[in-house]
Structures are given as C-alpha cells and as structure tokens.
C-alpha cells in the first residue's frame, strides 16, 4: 500500500478504511492506460445493482470486478442519489479487489458508514434484540411497546 493512501485512511471502530475518491485518484495517477467501466445490471422496484470493472492496463488486459446494490429512498443519500451511490460503491469494491485502498478490509469507508447507520437503526427499532424486555416465547431481549420479540411477533401474525 502506498504511504499516501495509508495516511488518508479513516479509522472506524478500530479499523482503517480509505475513501473511494482517494482510491480513484490513486488509480488514475498510477495507471495511465487504466480505465474504469460501470454498468447498470438491475433497476427494478427501486433496487439498483451496479457492476464496475477496473482495467489497470487498458481494456484488453486483466480486470477486477466490484458490485454494489442500493435501494432508492433507503437512507438520506439514496433519497436523491441511489444510482450514484451504488456506482461509487461498486468502483470502490473493484479497486479494493485490485488491492487499492485495502488496509483492514475490502469495505470502503462509505460502506462502513452505511453499515453503522443500519446498525444504529436496528438498535433503535422497537423490535431490537438490544432492549430491556424479555420475550415470553423465546426469551430474547427486545425493546419497544410490544410484548414479544420481532421473530415471535411475525410468527404469531403468520408472516
């Protein structure tokens, strides 16, 4: 790993991650013949899947692939920019597969922020397993106004 990328790493929960923008700048600087190609693989029912290919030595050479999925309207950024968000993540993953920006994980800082947002939502969800109530059916802890945990509630409703 180049020292300049390691210096740009962001620490999240004790692990270092490199922004996709820094990975792209590094790639463009080091691989003059290289190119990055993205392709919309799916756009259906608000689900977007993007595939990215990174060619370090031009289109005829070896390439590295990354995929990303986003849901329109899911989270603040995806209300207006789900397609762009998916494309950025796919490119970041393809560059990581090539080894660019990989310090502690293939995931980019963007993906880690998304994972942290999802985790925070789950912890505050009324059916979260991280609460002070005990489900009388399975014995799991949960929070909120409901007597049962989410899994038992769904089973009771036939869902």
Secondary structure, 3 states (H helix, E strand, C coil): CCHHHHHCCEEECCEEECCHHHHHHHHHHHCCCCEEEEEEEEEECCEEEEEEEEECCCCCCCEEEEEEEEECCCCCCHHHHHHHHHHHHHHHHHHHHCCCCCCCCCCCHHHHHHHHHHHHHHHHCCCCCCCCEECCCCCCEECCCCCCCHHHHHHHHCC
